[in-house]
Amino acid sequence: MDEVIKRAIPGGEDTLLLTVREAYMRLRISKWKLYDLLRSKQLEMVKIGRRTLIPLRSVEAFILKGWKESLA
């Protein structure tokens, strides 16, 4: 599963922080849904100046959490 996530965007193997666009593309959701997830603290974010970046581990944890809940 990790390999699928890493191949979702170019350069995904060494990327620790995703841009907003990379994160919503990787999750296959709208930009506004991503901002909802950030506001509700379901995803972590890092602010560097005006840029909002999402840690890759946060996206992976969100995916795994949803996957585990769907199996329960």
DSSP file (Angstrom, degrees, kcal/mol; ACC not computed):
  #  RESIDUE AA STRUCTURE BP1 BP2  ACC     N-H-->O    O-->H-N    N-H-->O    O-->H-N    TCO  KAPPA ALPHA  PHI   PSI    X-CA   Y-CA   Z-CA
    1    1 A M     >        0   0    0      0, 0.0     4,-2.0     0, 0.0     3,-0.3   0.000 360.0 360.0 360.0 -39.1    0.0    0.0    0.0
    2    2 A D  H  >  +     0   0    0      1,-0.2     4,-2.5     2,-0.2     5,-0.2   0.882 360.0  55.8 -57.7 -38.0    2.9    2.4    0.8
    3    3 A E  H  > S+     0   0    0      1,-0.2     4,-1.6     2,-0.2    -1,-0.2   0.875 105.5  50.9 -64.6 -37.8    4.2    1.9   -2.8
    4    4 A V  H  4 S+     0   0    0     -3,-0.3     4,-0.4     2,-0.2    -1,-0.2   0.918 111.3  48.2 -64.3 -43.7    0.8    3.0   -4.2
    5    5 A I  H >< S+     0   0    0     -4,-2.0     3,-1.2     1,-0.2     4,-0.4   0.918 110.9  50.8 -62.9 -43.7    0.8    6.1   -2.1
    6    6 A K  H >< S+     0   0    0     -4,-2.5     3,-0.5     1,-0.3     6,-0.4   0.810 109.5  50.3 -66.5 -30.2    4.4    7.0   -3.0
    7    7 A R  T 3< S+     0   0    0     -4,-1.6    -1,-0.3     1,-0.2    -2,-0.2   0.475  84.6  91.9 -86.3  -1.3    3.7    6.7   -6.8
    8    8 A A  T <  S+     0   0    0     -3,-1.2    -1,-0.2    -4,-0.4    -2,-0.1   0.834  97.4  18.8 -65.4 -32.6    0.6    8.9   -6.6
    9    9 A I  S X  S-     0   0    0     -3,-0.5     3,-1.7    -4,-0.4     4,-0.2  -0.972  94.4 -92.8-135.6 152.3    2.6   12.0   -7.4
   10   10 A P  T 3  S+     0   0    0      0, 0.0    -3,-0.1     0, 0.0    -2,-0.0  -0.365 113.0  17.6 -60.6 139.9    6.1   12.6   -9.0
   11   11 A G  T >  S+     0   0    0      1,-0.1     3,-0.8    -2,-0.0     4,-0.5   0.591  84.3 136.3  76.2  10.0    8.8   12.9   -6.3
   12   12 A G  T <   +     0   0    0     -3,-1.7     3,-0.3    -6,-0.4    -5,-0.1   0.701  54.8  70.4 -65.0 -21.2    6.5   11.3   -3.8
   13   13 A E  T 3  S+     0   0    0      1,-0.2    -1,-0.2    -7,-0.2    -6,-0.1   0.879 110.3  27.1 -68.7 -37.4    9.2    9.0   -2.4
   14   14 A D  S <  S+     0   0    0     -3,-0.8     2,-0.6    -8,-0.1    -1,-0.2   0.326  91.9 116.0-106.9   9.4   11.3   11.7   -0.7
   15   15 A T        +     0   0    0     -4,-0.5     3,-0.1    -3,-0.3    41,-0.0  -0.680  29.6 170.4 -84.3 119.5    8.5   14.2    0.0
   16   16 A L  S    S+     0   0    0     -2,-0.6    40,-2.9     1,-0.2     2,-0.4   0.768  71.3  41.5 -93.6 -31.8    7.9   14.8    3.7
   17   17 A L  E    S-A   55   0A   0     38,-0.3     2,-0.3    39,-0.1    -1,-0.2  -0.963  72.5-155.7-120.9 133.7    5.6   17.8    3.2
   18   18 A L  E     -A   54   0A   0     36,-3.3    36,-2.9    -2,-0.4     2,-0.1  -0.807  17.5-123.1-104.5 146.0    2.8   18.1    0.6
   19   19 A T  E  >  -A   53   0A   0     -2,-0.3     4,-2.5    34,-0.2     5,-0.2  -0.347  37.1-101.9 -72.3 167.8    1.4   21.3   -0.8
   20   20 A V  H  > S+     0   0    0     32,-0.6     4,-2.6     1,-0.2     5,-0.3   0.931 125.0  49.7 -57.2 -45.6   -2.4   21.7   -0.5
   21   21 A R  H  > S+     0   0    0      1,-0.2     4,-2.3     2,-0.2     5,-0.2   0.925 110.4  48.8 -61.7 -45.7   -2.8   20.7   -4.1
   22   22 A E  H  > S+     0   0    0      1,-0.2     4,-2.4     2,-0.2    -1,-0.2   0.897 112.1  50.4 -60.9 -39.9   -0.6   17.6   -3.8
   23   23 A A  H  X S+     0   0    0     -4,-2.5     4,-2.2     2,-0.2    -2,-0.2   0.939 113.0  42.9 -66.9 -47.4   -2.6   16.5   -0.7
   24   24 A Y  H  X>S+     0   0    0     -4,-2.6     5,-2.1     1,-0.2     4,-0.9   0.849 115.1  50.8 -71.4 -29.5   -6.0   16.9   -2.2
   25   25 A M  H  <5S+     0   0    0     -4,-2.3    -1,-0.2    -5,-0.3    -2,-0.2   0.913 111.1  48.6 -67.9 -41.3   -4.9   15.2   -5.4
   26   26 A R  H  <5S+     0   0    0     -4,-2.4    -2,-0.2     1,-0.2    -1,-0.2   0.876 117.0  41.4 -66.2 -37.4   -3.4   12.3   -3.5
   27   27 A L  H  <5S-     0   0    0     -4,-2.2    -1,-0.2    -5,-0.2    -2,-0.2   0.599 105.8-131.2 -84.0 -11.7   -6.6   11.9   -1.4
   28   28 A R  T  <5 +     0   0    0     -4,-0.9     2,-0.3     1,-0.2    -3,-0.2   0.918  65.8 120.3  58.7  46.7   -8.7   12.5   -4.6
   29   29 A I      < -     0   0    0     -5,-2.1    -1,-0.2    -6,-0.1    -2,-0.1  -0.796  68.6 -86.3-128.1 172.0  -10.9   15.0   -2.8
   30   30 A S     >  -     0   0    0     -2,-0.3     4,-2.0     1,-0.1     5,-0.1  -0.363  34.6-114.6 -77.5 161.8  -11.7   18.7   -3.5
   31   31 A K  H  > S+     0   0    0      1,-0.2     4,-2.1     2,-0.2     5,-0.1   0.883 118.0  53.1 -60.1 -38.8   -9.6   21.5   -2.2
   32   32 A W  H  > S+     0   0    0      1,-0.2     4,-1.9     2,-0.2    -1,-0.2   0.860 106.1  51.9 -69.3 -35.9  -12.5   22.6    0.0
   33   33 A K  H  > S+     0   0    0      2,-0.2     4,-2.2     1,-0.2    -1,-0.2   0.894 108.4  52.6 -65.8 -38.8  -12.9   19.2    1.6
   34   34 A L  H  X S+     0   0    0     -4,-2.0     4,-2.2     1,-0.2    -2,-0.2   0.931 108.3  49.7 -61.2 -45.1   -9.2   19.2    2.4
   35   35 A Y  H  X S+     0   0    0     -4,-2.1     4,-2.6     1,-0.2    -1,-0.2   0.872 108.6  53.8 -63.0 -35.4   -9.6   22.6    4.1
   36   36 A D  H  X S+     0   0    0     -4,-1.9     4,-2.3     2,-0.2    -1,-0.2   0.918 108.7  49.2 -60.9 -43.8  -12.5   21.1    6.1
   37   37 A L  H  <>S+     0   0    0     -4,-2.2     5,-2.3     1,-0.2     6,-1.3   0.867 112.2  48.2 -64.9 -36.6  -10.3   18.2    7.2
   38   38 A L  H ><5S+     0   0    0     -4,-2.2     3,-1.2     3,-0.2    -2,-0.2   0.919 111.6  49.4 -68.5 -43.8   -7.6   20.7    8.3
   39   39 A R  H 3<5S+     0   0    0     -4,-2.6    -2,-0.2     1,-0.3    -1,-0.2   0.881 112.0  47.8 -61.8 -39.0  -10.1   22.9   10.2
   40   40 A S  T 3<5S-     0   0    0     -4,-2.3    -1,-0.3    -5,-0.2    -2,-0.2   0.381 113.3-121.7 -84.8   4.9  -11.5   19.9   12.0
   41   41 A K  T < 5S+     0   0    0     -3,-1.2    -3,-0.2     2,-0.2    -2,-0.1   0.735  76.6 127.4  61.8  25.6   -7.9   18.8   12.8
   42   42 A Q  S   <S+     0   0    0     -5,-2.3     2,-0.4    -6,-0.2    -4,-0.2   0.695  77.9  37.0 -79.2 -20.4   -8.4   15.4   11.1
   43   43 A L  S    S-     0   0    0     -6,-1.3     2,-0.2    -9,-0.1    -2,-0.2  -0.974  87.2-128.2-126.7 145.1   -5.2   16.3    9.2
   44   44 A E        -     0   0    0     -2,-0.4     2,-0.3    11,-0.2    14,-0.1  -0.526  24.7-166.5 -86.0 158.5   -2.2   18.1   10.5
   45   45 A M        -     0   0    0     -2,-0.2     2,-0.4     9,-0.2     9,-0.2  -0.979  14.4-148.6-143.3 158.4   -0.7   21.1    8.8
   46   46 A V  E     -B   53   0A   0      7,-3.3     7,-3.0    -2,-0.3     2,-0.6  -0.997  12.9-150.0-126.0 127.8    2.5   23.1    8.9
   47   47 A K  E     +B   52   0A   0     -2,-0.4     2,-0.5     5,-0.2     5,-0.2  -0.884  15.7 177.6-100.1 125.9    2.5   26.9    8.2
   48   48 A I  E >   -B   51   0A   0      3,-2.2     3,-2.0    -2,-0.6     2,-0.3  -0.924  69.6 -51.9-125.4 103.4    5.8   28.2    6.7
   49   49 A G  T 3  S-     0   0    0     -2,-0.5     0, 0.0     1,-0.3     0, 0.0  -0.545 121.9 -23.1  63.7-125.2    5.2   31.9    6.0
   50   50 A R  T 3  S+     0   0    0     -2,-0.3    -1,-0.3    -3,-0.1     2,-0.3   0.526 117.2 103.8 -91.2  -7.5    2.0   32.0    3.9
   51   51 A R  E <   - B   0  48A   0     -3,-2.0    -3,-2.2   -32,-0.0     2,-0.6  -0.554  58.1-152.7 -82.1 138.5    2.3   28.4    2.7
   52   52 A T  E     - B   0  47A   0     -2,-0.3   -32,-0.6    -5,-0.2     2,-0.4  -0.954  18.8-177.4-107.2 122.2    0.2   25.7    4.2
   53   53 A L  E     -AB  19  46A   0     -7,-3.0    -7,-3.3    -2,-0.6   -34,-0.2  -0.929  16.3-146.8-122.9 146.8    1.9   22.3    4.0
   54   54 A I  E     -A   18   0A   0    -36,-2.9   -36,-3.3    -2,-0.4    -9,-0.2  -0.950  23.2-120.3-115.8 123.8    0.5   18.9    5.0
   55   55 A P  E >>  -A   17   0A   0      0, 0.0     4,-1.5     0, 0.0     3,-0.7  -0.396  15.8-134.3 -62.7 136.0    2.9   16.2    6.4
   56   56 A L  H 3> S+     0   0    0    -40,-2.9     4,-2.6     1,-0.3     5,-0.2   0.876 105.9  58.9 -57.4 -39.3    2.8   13.1    4.3
   57   57 A R  H 3> S+     0   0    0    -41,-0.4     4,-2.4     1,-0.2    -1,-0.3   0.832 102.5  54.1 -62.1 -31.4    2.6   11.0    7.5
   58   58 A S  H <> S+     0   0    0     -3,-0.7     4,-2.1     2,-0.2    -1,-0.2   0.902 109.5  46.6 -68.2 -41.4   -0.6   12.8    8.4
   59   59 A V  H  X S+     0   0    0     -4,-1.5     4,-2.2     2,-0.2    -2,-0.2   0.923 113.8  48.4 -65.1 -44.5   -2.2   11.9    5.0
   60   60 A E  H  X S+     0   0    0     -4,-2.6     4,-2.5     1,-0.2    -2,-0.2   0.905 111.4  49.8 -63.3 -41.4   -1.1    8.3    5.3
   61   61 A A  H  X S+     0   0    0     -4,-2.4     4,-2.5     1,-0.2    -1,-0.2   0.889 109.8  51.8 -64.4 -38.9   -2.5    8.1    8.9
   62   62 A F  H  X S+     0   0    0     -4,-2.1     4,-2.2     2,-0.2    -1,-0.2   0.909 111.1  47.4 -63.1 -42.8   -5.8    9.5    7.7
   63   63 A I  H  X S+     0   0    0     -4,-2.2     4,-2.3     2,-0.2    -2,-0.2   0.936 113.6  46.8 -64.6 -46.9   -6.0    7.0    4.9
   64   64 A L  H  X S+     0   0    0     -4,-2.5     4,-2.8     2,-0.2     5,-0.2   0.881 110.4  53.2 -64.5 -38.4   -5.2    4.1    7.2
   65   65 A K  H  X S+     0   0    0     -4,-2.5     4,-2.3     2,-0.2    -1,-0.2   0.939 112.0  44.8 -61.8 -46.8   -7.6    5.2    9.8
   66   66 A G  H  X S+     0   0    0     -4,-2.2     4,-1.6     1,-0.2    -2,-0.2   0.869 113.4  50.9 -64.0 -37.3  -10.4    5.4    7.3
   67   67 A W  H  X S+     0   0    0     -4,-2.3     4,-1.0     2,-0.2    -2,-0.2   0.917 111.1  47.0 -67.2 -44.2   -9.4    2.0    5.9
   68   68 A K  H  X S+     0   0    0     -4,-2.8     4,-1.0     1,-0.2     3,-0.4   0.889 111.2  52.1 -65.4 -38.9   -9.4    0.3    9.3
   69   69 A E  H  < S+     0   0    0     -4,-2.3     3,-0.3     1,-0.2    -1,-0.2   0.847 105.5  55.2 -65.9 -32.8  -12.8    1.9   10.2
   70   70 A S  H  < S+     0   0    0     -4,-1.6    -1,-0.2     1,-0.2    -2,-0.2   0.767 107.7  50.0 -72.0 -22.9  -14.3    0.5    7.0
   71   71 A L  H  <        0   0    0     -4,-1.0    -1,-0.2    -3,-0.4    -2,-0.2   0.693 360.0 360.0 -85.0 -19.6  -13.2   -3.0    7.9
   72   72 A A     <        0   0    0     -4,-1.0    -1,-0.2    -3,-0.3    -2,-0.1   0.488 360.0 360.0 -74.3 360.0  -14.7   -2.8   11.4
